[in-house]
Amino acid sequence: MKNKKALYLLLIANAISQFAQGISMLAIPWYFASRLNATSTFSLIYAGATFISIFWGLYAGTLIDRFPRKNIFLGICMSSAVAMFSISSIGLITGDIPMFWIAFAFCFTLLNFNIHYPTLYAFGQEITERHQYRKTNSLLEVMGQAINVLSGGMAVLLIEGINTNIAGFSIDIEPWSIQKIFFMDGASYLLAMIIIAFIKYTPTVEKKISKAPILDRLKEGFTYLKQNPLIFYFGNFSYTVFIFVLIANHVLWPTYIDQHLGASGDTYATTRIFYAIGALFAGFFISKIFRQKSTIYSIISLMTIALISFLVLAITQDVQLLLIFSLGLGVANAGIRIQRITYMFNHIPNHVIGRTNSVFQSINVFLRAIFLLLFSLTFFSVGSNIIWTFAIAAAAILVSLFPLIIHYKSLKELKSEMD
């Protein structure tokens, strides 16, 4: 592999920055739910930030296709380190961080998320030979989910602390203040930035840089998708599971576990771990499981698993079933991501992939914001009404399956851009 060292450095830097993102994206929602008792407020904040990221995501795509991806990564890590260190310093100096700044940290991380992943995938495609695409995507997913296990457990551990006895050894970790958590995040971003600075690579494909004005560059992405409607259908409908998994991870699980199951933060952490184990399994084995089947077939199968998982969680009230189907959601979401990105690598040229991914992401973000606003209604936070959010998720996935099934043959036989 021509850029093996560059790819490994990218994977390491991504893992470190993703660890920082994961801590923030999990610690803050749990902090709002368990410490501030402000779940509805957080849902509204999340929805507002999501709407803003629609426009940011489209603009980010033009940056990804215009400037070196390495420089964009450096900028992401540097700005994130400055933001987290600055917010942390407020708490370290005054002893507390106002809710506004905690919400700002989450919103900033969310906007970071909306440029980080399109850049990561575009960079990955740029430094990887075509026959290595699936392997590269699997590596990104495996490392990403391994970090999710670590950051998920770490986020709850740092907020709740731990006092236990294992094999005669007493383990007593005091809960961390949110300002200390933010300081650790800032340090993680700084370390990732240093590693990225050492990446050297030779592009595997010639990058055609468009120097047209921003609006013209945006139009190029839309024009490409207008000329390739099957890619447009595939890119959007195969993305539906991600909408609800993300909402569940950041908003729904705390309420479902607390109010519907009557369980504690330990169950939340365990749920995240089971989800990540499922995702790790997908990273290692999903390509092997479906090696005799088409990418489209595998995605339809995995979406069906997600549909069943959400439906079962909507009609049951059992911690063990929650853990089992969290595992199923991990397999389904991670497997879809691997297969979906590989399909797009093979069918979308590198010089427009940043903008096309941004179109898909902006539409996904818009739909996510709509569902977040819906789920922020007081009705869903009363008693066990949270289960209706899972029923809605199952229904939305079912609707998204129909276009993929209808266009199955055409998507399966669609000529690769590289052919």
N, C-alpha and C positions, 0 to 999 in steps of 0.2 A: 504493500500500500504506500503510495507516494508521500502522503502527509500524515503518517502514523503518529509521529511525535506531536505534531500540531493538534491532531484529533484528541490524543490523550490529555494534553494540556487544556484543551477546550472542555473536555469532560470533567476534569478536576476543578477547573475554575467555575464551571456551571454548577457542579455539586455544591461548592462552597457558597456561591451566591444564592443557590436555591435553598440551602439550609437557612440562610438569613431570611429569605422570603417566607419560607415555611413557618419559621418561628413567629414572625409577625402576623401572617395570615391565619394562624391557628390560635396564638396566644391572645390576640386582641378580641376576636369574637367571644372566646371563653371568658375573658376579662369583663366584657360588657354584660354577658349573661350571668356570671357567677358573683362578680364583685360589685358591679354597678346596677344590676337588675334592670337592664335597659335593652332588652332584646329587640323590641319594636323600634326603638330609636336607632339601634345599630342597623336594622334592616333598611330603614329609610336612608341612612348615611350610605350604606352599601349600594342601594338603588341609584342615589344621586351620583355617586362616583362612577357607577357603571355607565350611566347616560353620558357623562363627560368623556369617558374612555372610548365611546363610539367614534367621536370626531378625532380624538387623539390617535386611535388605532389606524384610521385612514391616513393621517398625516405621517405616522410612524412608518407605514409601508413605503412611502415615497423616500424617506430617509434611508431605509434598509437597501433599496435598489439604487440609491444615488451615491452613498458613501461607503468606504471600506467597513465591512462588518466588524472587524477587530476594533476599529476606532469607536464604533457605536457601543460595543461591549464595555470598553474602557470608560466611556461617558456614563453609561448606566451605573456601573459600579461606583465611580467617583461621586456622582450626584447622590446616589443612595447612601453612601458612607457619610457624606456631609449632612444629609437630612437626618439620619438616625442619630449621629453624634450630637447634632444641634438640639433635637428634641430630648434626647437623654440628658443633656446638660441642664435643661430646665428643671427636670426632676432632681438631679443630683445637687443642684444649687438651692432649690426651694423646698425639697423634700417631697414634692408631689407633682404630677403632671395633670393639668386640667383635661377634661374630657375632649375638648376641642382638638388639642394637640395629639391625643391618642387616636382620635378619628382621622386627623390629618396623616398620621403615620400609616394608617391602614389604606387611606385613599392614595397616598403616594406609592405605596407598595403595589396597589392594584394597577396603577398607571404604569409602573415599572414592569409588571407582569405582562402588560399588553404590548410592550416593545421587546421584552426579553425573549419570549419564545419565538415570535416570527424571525427575529435576528438569529437565534440559535439554529433554527431549522434551515434558514437560508445559508448561513455560514457552514453548517454541516453538509449541505448539498454542494456548496462551492469547493470544499476540500476533499470530497469523497468521490471515488470512481463509481460509475453507475452500478456495477455488479456488487458493490459493497453497501448500497443504500439501506437494504433491509437490516443488515448487521449493525450499521451505524445507528439506525433508529431504535433497534432493540437495546443497544448499549446505552443510548440516551434515556430510554424508558426505565431500564433496570437501575441505573445509577440514580435517576430522578426519584423512583419509588423507594429505593433504599434510603435516600435522604429524607423522603416523606416519613418513613418509619421513625428515623432518628429525630427529625424536627417535630413531628407530632407528639411523640412521647416526651421529648425535651420541653416542649411548650407547656404541656399540662404539669409536668414535674416541677418546672421552675415557678409556675404560678401557685400550685397547690403545696409543693414541698413533699417530703416523704419521711415517715418515721416507722421503721420496720426492723425486724430481726431475721436475718437469713443465715442459716447454718451456724448459728451462734454469734454471728457478727451483727452488731447494731449499726443500722444505717439511718442517719438523721440529717436530712438536708432541709434547711429553712427555706421557705418560699422567697423567691426573688421579687424585688420591686420591679414594676414595669420599666422604670428608667434603666435598671441594670440589664434587663433583657434587650432593650433598644441599643445600649452601648455595645453589647456582644454582637448584635446584628451589624452595627457599623464597622466593628473590627473584622467581621467575616467578609463584608463587601470590600474592605481595604485589601485583605489578603487575596481575594479573587482578582482584583485589579492588578496586583503585582504579578500574578501568574499569567494573566492574559497578555501583559506587556512582553512576555518572553515567547509568545507564539510567532513562529515563522512558517510560512506555507507557500505553496505554488498552486494557484487555482487549477482545478481539473477541467474546467470549461472556461472559455473566453467570456468575460462579463461585458455585456453591452450596456454602457452607462448612458442613461438619458439625462441630458442637461437642460431639458425643457422646463418651463415654469411649473410650479407645484400642481396647479389645476390641470395642466396638460398631462403631467405624469400620472395624476389620479385617473384621468380619462383613459390612459393607456391600459391600466389595470381593468377598468370596467369594460373597455372595448374588447380586451382579450376574452373575458368571461362571456360577453354578449356573442362573440363569434364561436364560443365553445360552450353551449348551454348544458351539455352533459356534465362537464367539469363543474359548472355552477350548481347544478342539482346535487351532484355527489358531494361537493365541498360543504354545502349547507346541511343537507339532511343527514349526512354521516356524523355531523357535529352535535346532534341533539342530546345524546347521552351526556356529553361533557357539560352542557348547561346545568342539568339537574344534579350531577355528581358534585360540581363545584358549589352549587347552592346548598346541597345537603351537607357537604364538608364544612362550610363556613357559617351556615345559618340554621339549618334544620336539625342536625344531630343533637346539639345541646338541648333544644326544646323537646324533641322526641324522647330523648333519654331521661330528661328530668321530669317532664310532665306526663308523658304517656307510659313510660316504663317505671318511673319512680326510682331510677338508678342514680349513681354518683359519677363524679369526674373520672374515676377509675374505668368505668364502662366506656366513657367517651374516648379515653386514651386507647383502650383495648380495641374499640371499634376501628379507630384509625390504623392501628397496627394490623388488624385482620384485613382491612381494605388494602393496605400497602403490601401485605404478603400475597394477596391475590394479584396485585399489579406486578409484583416481582415474578410471580409464576408466568404471567403473560409475557413479560419481557424475555424470559428464558425459553419458553416453550411454544408460544402462540404460532410462530412461523413454522415450527415443526409439525404442530397439530394440523394446520391447514395447508401443508405443503402440496397436497394433491388437489386442493380446491382453489378457486379463484379468490382474489382479494375481495371482490364484491360479496361473494358467498360468505366469507369469513366475517365480514362486517355485519351482514344481515343476521347471522347466527349470534354474534356477540351482542347486538342490539336487542335480540330476543331474550337473552339472558338478563340484560339490564331491565327490560320490561317486566319480566317475571319477578325479579328481585324487588323492584319498587312496589309491585302489586301485592306480593306476600307481606311486605312490611306494613302496607296500608291496612291489611285485614287481620293482622296478628298482634300480639302483645307479649313478646317473649324475648329475653335477652339473648338466648342461644340462637334463635332464628335471626336476630339482628346481626350477630357475629358471622353466621354462615352466609347470609346474603350480602353483608359488607364485603366478604371475600369474593362473592360473585360479581359485585359491582366493580371491585378492583380488577378482576380478570377482564371483565367486559370493557371498561373504560380504557385501560391501558392497552388491551389488545386492539381496540378500534383505533386508538391513536397511532400505534405502530403501523398497522395496515393502511390507514388513511394517509399518513404522511408519505409512506413508501409509494403509494399510488400517485400522489401528487408530484413527488420527486420525478417519477417516470413520465408524467404527462404535462408538466408545466415547466417551461424553460426558466433557467436561473435568473435571467435578467428581469423577469416580471413576477417571480414567485413571492417577493416581499409584498408587493401591492395586492396580488390576488389573495394571499393569506390574510392580509389586512382587511380586505372586503369580507371574507368569510368570518373573520374574528369580529368585525364591527357588527355584522348582522347577528352573530351569536351573542355579542354583548348586549345589543338592543333587546333581543328576546329575553336574555337573562334579566335585564333591568325590568322588563314588563312583569315577569314572573316574581321577581323580588318585591315589586310594589304590591302585587296581588297577595303574596305570602306575608307581607307586613301588616295586613289587615288584622285587627284585634281578634276577629273570629278564629284565626288559626293558632292564636296563643292561649285560647281558653280550653282548659281540660285536655282531652285527647284529640281535639280538632286538627292537630298537626298531621294526623294520618291522611287527611284529605290532600295535603300537598304531595304525598307520595302517590296517591291515586291519580292526581293531575299529571305528574311526571310520567307515569305508566301510559296514560292516554296520549300524551304528546309524542312519546317514542313510537307508539303504535301508528299514529298518523304519519310520522316520518319514514316508517318502513315502506309504506305504499309506493312512493316514487322510486325508491331503490329497487323494489321488486318489479315494478312496471318497466323500468329501464334496465333491468338486470342484464339482458343479452347485449344491449348496445354498450353499456359500461364495461362489460367483460371483454368485448371485442374492440374497444376504442384503441386506435393506434397510438403508440407511445410517441412523444415528442422526439425521442432519441432515435427512433427507427428510421 
